[in-house]
Amino acid sequence: MTELRIVVWQFVRIMVQLETEASRSPQKGGGRRGLYASWRDAWQELDTKLTELGKTDHRAYSNLMMDQEVVLECATAADLADLVQTVDRVIKRLGDMITRKQGKVKDLRFELREMKTLRQELEAQVAEKG
């Protein structure tokens, strides 16, 4: 069992990616669906809180997104490897968004850099477990 600490906005990006993939192919099992299922309760709780704060308290919303972490567990080395692959897909998506200038490019570049750093940290954990 591996404990992970991920900044909330990164967790949001990861879960949106997993949620999108799960909805596209709900009949498929496997790691990505397993990660989504494992973290779904935490995700739904956080999503509800973010939605509420987004409507009522922008400062608290920003604090939660940028300054707080989610503590998660990866049950197996395979789950950790699936997480790395999911982060890779998020990185690709952010790169595509930058290329197409979808959104604030400066913010997307920040996210891209931080997701690449997270990927390196996760990859080191995979190597430790392997």
NORFEN-V319749 format. One record per run of one state. SS is the DSSP state (H for helix, E for strand, C for the rest). FROM is the first residue (numbers start at 1). LEN is the number of residues. Records with the same first field share a line. If there is no record, write none. Layout:
SS: FROM-LEN, FROM-LEN
//
This chain:
C: 1-1, 25-6, 57-1, 68-1, 75-2, 100-5, 130-1
E: 2-6, 69-6
H: 8-17, 31-26, 58-10, 77-23, 105-25
//
